[in-house]
Amino acid sequence: MKVQLLPSSFEPDGAISQRQHLSCLIIDDCVAFDAGSLAFSCSDRHRANVRDVFISHTHLDHIAGLPIFIDDLFAVVAEPVRVHATLEMIEVLQRDIFNWSVYPRFSELENSVGPVIEFKPFEPGRPVSVKHLTFHPVEVNHNETSVGALVSDGRASIGITGDTTHTNGIWSVFQLCKDLKAVMVECAFPDELADLAAASRHLTPSGLSRELEKFGRYDIPVYVINIKPTYRNEVVYQLQRLGISNLNVLEIGRDHEF
């Protein structure tokens, strides 16, 4: 399984920055987990192949690129972009984004071939087939509703928490997976901002350390994603000071094979 965390910011010379403003993971060049930077940083290969987007929750940094991605493809897409989300998430997307005021309601429009978007509702706890992959969505402790997922291709699995603060169920799911190859977990704020992290339901390095104790599988590589860009240096330093084996920050813009 191949995973890339798409870039969402750039250095003055145009090079990819490791500071992450938006969240979008591309799996096997054809399925997006969230869509924050989907329209802005996807490659031509991604633009041609991605027709399935799995949404973890509807905060702007996870959906910002979705309407623009569909807009870009409107005239040329031969099959609808399938947006996999809970009913609550779909309601938010239709009410607050695809509402004719912020962006067109693409579900009411068609190109010369047919529909350009299709909402595919799922329920946490029930497996979802997305192309060749199976997503096992699990509710996490962020906004309502937020999910992480165990993603499997039949040979290997990866765990993605999405945004969360302290949670329980998803660690049990990851712990029991026999072909688990990696876990990707958020860590948004440094320890000094623990109160802000708690109020916004995110993790700090110390909080992440406690979550990994629940997981208990220190043989599995854990990659940190979704670090608030303003605090990246502090968070990375504090993560390194934890001294946890197999804990690293996922490199943005590079293909990772699992």
C-alpha positions as semicolon CSV with decimal commas, in nm:
position;residue;x (nm);y (nm);z (nm)
1;M;0,000;0,000;0,000
2;K;0,133;0,341;-0,100
3;V;0,048;0,654;0,099
4;Q;0,135;1,019;0,039
5;L;0,050;1,315;0,262
6;L;-0,007;1,594;0,013
7;P;0,176;1,924;0,062
8;S;-0,024;2,225;0,176
9;S;0,241;2,495;0,205
10;F;0,559;2,592;0,026
11;E;0,889;2,763;0,098
12;P;0,975;3,102;-0,060
13;D;1,177;2,922;-0,329
14;G;0,877;2,703;-0,419
15;A;1,006;2,389;-0,247
16;I;0,759;2,176;-0,053
17;S;0,733;2,282;0,310
18;Q;0,700;2,029;0,590
19;R;0,454;2,263;0,761
20;Q;0,104;2,126;0,725
21;H;-0,199;2,356;0,704
22;L;-0,438;2,114;0,533
23;S;-0,488;1,738;0,554
24;C;-0,514;1,497;0,260
25;L;-0,365;1,150;0,233
26;I;-0,363;0,977;-0,108
27;I;-0,368;0,597;-0,092
28;D;-0,245;0,394;-0,392
29;D;-0,278;0,703;-0,614
30;C;-0,656;0,662;-0,634
31;V;-0,830;0,713;-0,298
32;A;-0,815;1,025;-0,082
33;F;-0,845;1,021;0,295
34;D;-0,976;1,374;0,354
35;A;-0,949;1,650;0,099
36;G;-0,790;1,954;0,259
37;S;-0,521;2,005;-0,004
38;L;-0,662;1,770;-0,268
39;A;-0,722;2,027;-0,543
40;F;-0,412;2,231;-0,466
41;S;-0,133;1,972;-0,448
42;C;-0,248;1,658;-0,625
43;S;-0,047;1,539;-0,924
44;D;-0,188;1,487;-1,272
45;R;-0,192;1,115;-1,191
46;H;-0,399;1,178;-0,880
47;R;-0,633;1,411;-1,069
48;A;-0,691;1,143;-1,330
49;N;-0,738;0,855;-1,086
50;V;-0,891;0,982;-0,763
51;R;-1,266;0,936;-0,775
52;D;-1,320;0,830;-0,413
53;V;-1,278;1,061;-0,114
54;F;-1,321;0,932;0,242
55;I;-1,401;1,214;0,486
56;S;-1,295;1,184;0,852
57;H;-1,479;1,501;0,961
58;T;-1,591;1,832;0,819
59;H;-1,345;2,084;0,964
60;L;-1,222;2,314;0,689
61;D;-0,862;2,195;0,689
62;H;-0,991;1,848;0,596
63;I;-1,241;1,945;0,324
64;A;-1,119;2,274;0,173
65;G;-0,998;2,119;-0,151
66;L;-1,305;1,903;-0,216
67;P;-1,534;2,155;-0,393
68;I;-1,247;2,296;-0,598
69;F;-1,134;1,943;-0,696
70;I;-1,483;1,869;-0,829
71;D;-1,499;2,209;-0,999
72;D;-1,169;2,139;-1,176
73;L;-1,300;1,805;-1,305
74;F;-1,656;1,913;-1,382
75;A;-1,636;1,911;-1,762
76;V;-1,415;1,605;-1,801
77;V;-1,508;1,358;-1,529
78;A;-1,666;1,041;-1,676
79;E;-1,786;0,907;-1,342
80;P;-1,891;1,094;-1,030
81;V;-1,651;1,172;-0,750
82;R;-1,777;0,951;-0,468
83;V;-1,766;1,123;-0,129
84;H;-1,776;0,868;0,154
85;A;-1,899;1,030;0,473
86;T;-2,150;0,986;0,754
87;L;-2,500;1,125;0,709
88;E;-2,412;1,401;0,956
89;M;-2,106;1,498;0,753
90;I;-2,302;1,493;0,428
91;E;-2,563;1,724;0,580
92;V;-2,289;1,970;0,679
93;L;-2,129;1,957;0,334
94;Q;-2,460;2,018;0,160
95;R;-2,576;2,289;0,402
96;D;-2,252;2,482;0,451
97;I;-2,037;2,420;0,140
98;F;-2,239;2,295;-0,157
99;N;-2,521;2,542;-0,091
100;W;-2,506;2,779;-0,393
101;S;-2,380;3,057;-0,162
102;V;-2,033;2,921;-0,083
103;Y;-2,007;2,688;-0,384
104;P;-2,245;2,531;-0,637
105;R;-2,458;2,239;-0,523
106;F;-2,288;1,994;-0,757
107;S;-2,533;1,718;-0,667
108;E;-2,794;1,912;-0,870
109;L;-2,567;1,948;-1,175
110;E;-2,446;1,712;-1,446
111;N;-2,188;1,730;-1,722
112;S;-2,236;1,577;-2,068
113;V;-2,187;1,226;-1,925
114;G;-2,388;1,244;-1,604
115;P;-2,354;1,328;-1,232
116;V;-2,025;1,474;-1,108
117;I;-2,061;1,395;-0,736
118;E;-2,218;1,110;-0,544
119;F;-2,250;1,102;-0,166
120;K;-2,194;0,754;-0,020
121;P;-2,305;0,744;0,346
122;F;-2,136;0,508;0,590
123;E;-2,185;0,426;0,957
124;P;-1,899;0,406;1,208
125;G;-1,827;0,044;1,293
126;R;-1,940;-0,090;0,953
127;P;-1,676;-0,171;0,687
128;V;-1,683;0,039;0,370
129;S;-1,557;-0,082;0,031
130;V;-1,369;0,196;-0,149
131;K;-1,227;0,070;-0,479
132;H;-0,986;-0,214;-0,387
133;L;-0,964;-0,103;-0,025
134;T;-1,172;-0,171;0,284
135;F;-1,216;0,109;0,535
136;H;-1,319;0,020;0,888
137;P;-1,435;0,357;1,028
138;V;-1,418;0,406;1,405
139;E;-1,550;0,708;1,594
140;V;-1,285;0,920;1,763
141;N;-1,305;1,207;2,009
142;H;-1,297;1,526;1,802
143;N;-1,596;1,713;1,660
144;E;-1,932;1,551;1,583
145;T;-1,899;1,323;1,395
146;S;-1,529;1,233;1,355
147;V;-1,381;0,901;1,254
148;G;-1,047;0,739;1,205
149;A;-1,010;0,421;1,005
150;L;-0,830;0,094;0,961
151;V;-0,754;0,074;0,588
152;S;-0,683;-0,266;0,432
153;D;-0,600;-0,388;0,082
154;G;-0,624;-0,761;0,165
155;R;-0,250;-0,796;0,223
156;A;-0,165;-0,510;0,457
157;S;-0,343;-0,257;0,677
158;I;-0,267;0,090;0,805
159;G;-0,440;0,279;1,085
160;I;-0,527;0,648;1,058
161;T;-0,669;0,825;1,362
162;G;-0,770;1,147;1,191
163;D;-0,798;1,437;1,434
164;T;-0,864;1,327;1,791
165;T;-0,790;1,385;2,154
166;H;-0,785;1,099;2,406
167;T;-0,993;0,813;2,270
168;N;-1,022;0,438;2,320
169;G;-1,206;0,235;2,059
170;I;-0,973;0,293;1,769
171;W;-0,669;0,170;1,962
172;S;-0,846;-0,159;2,031
173;V;-0,919;-0,197;1,658
174;F;-0,557;-0,123;1,564
175;Q;-0,424;-0,349;1,838
176;L;-0,617;-0,653;1,712
177;C;-0,520;-0,611;1,345
178;K;-0,277;-0,891;1,252
179;D;-0,148;-0,739;0,927
180;L;-0,107;-0,384;1,059
181;K;0,198;-0,217;0,902
182;A;0,177;0,140;1,034
183;V;-0,032;0,389;1,228
184;M;-0,073;0,757;1,143
185;V;-0,181;0,974;1,434
186;E;-0,233;1,342;1,492
187;C;-0,037;1,558;1,738
188;A;-0,143;1,917;1,688
189;F;-0,005;2,124;1,976
190;P;0,302;2,137;2,204
191;D;0,266;2,042;2,570
192;E;0,262;2,408;2,676
193;L;-0,075;2,443;2,500
194;A;-0,237;2,141;2,664
195;D;-0,541;2,347;2,767
196;L;-0,599;2,462;2,410
197;A;-0,547;2,108;2,284
198;A;-0,806;1,978;2,529
199;A;-1,058;2,249;2,441
200;S;-1,021;2,184;2,067
201;R;-0,991;1,807;2,119
202;H;-0,641;1,753;1,985
203;L;-0,329;1,582;2,119
204;T;0,005;1,705;2,250
205;P;0,323;1,491;2,263
206;S;0,255;1,395;2,625
207;G;-0,103;1,309;2,537
208;L;0,012;1,106;2,240
209;S;0,247;0,911;2,464
210;R;-0,048;0,812;2,682
211;E;-0,248;0,710;2,375
212;L;0,035;0,486;2,254
213;E;0,034;0,312;2,590
214;K;-0,323;0,206;2,512
215;F;-0,206;0,078;2,174
216;G;0,081;-0,113;2,333
217;R;0,238;-0,233;2,008
218;Y;0,576;-0,064;2,000
219;D;0,689;-0,289;1,713
220;I;0,454;-0,105;1,476
221;P;0,582;0,218;1,316
222;V;0,381;0,524;1,423
223;Y;0,387;0,837;1,207
224;V;0,271;1,174;1,334
225;I;0,060;1,391;1,102
226;N;-0,156;1,705;1,135
227;I;0,089;1,914;1,341
228;K;-0,023;2,277;1,359
229;P;0,231;2,461;1,140
230;T;0,293;2,743;1,388
231;Y;0,413;2,493;1,649
232;R;0,583;2,234;1,430
233;N;0,935;2,282;1,563
234;E;0,825;2,262;1,927
235;V;0,608;1,955;1,866
236;V;0,882;1,771;1,675
237;Y;1,135;1,848;1,948
238;Q;0,899;1,723;2,220
239;L;0,818;1,408;2,023
240;Q;1,189;1,334;1,990
241;R;1,235;1,381;2,365
242;L;0,977;1,109;2,432
243;G;1,233;0,854;2,315
244;I;0,965;0,621;2,176
245;S;1,100;0,369;1,928
246;N;0,933;0,361;1,586
247;L;0,781;0,708;1,639
248;N;0,848;0,950;1,354
249;V;0,691;1,248;1,179
250;L;0,551;1,154;0,837
251;E;0,739;1,331;0,559
252;I;0,507;1,543;0,348
253;G;0,506;1,496;-0,029
254;R;0,688;1,161;-0,036
255;D;0,547;0,818;-0,125
256;H;0,554;0,581;0,173
257;E;0,524;0,209;0,101
258;F;0,368;-0,029;0,355
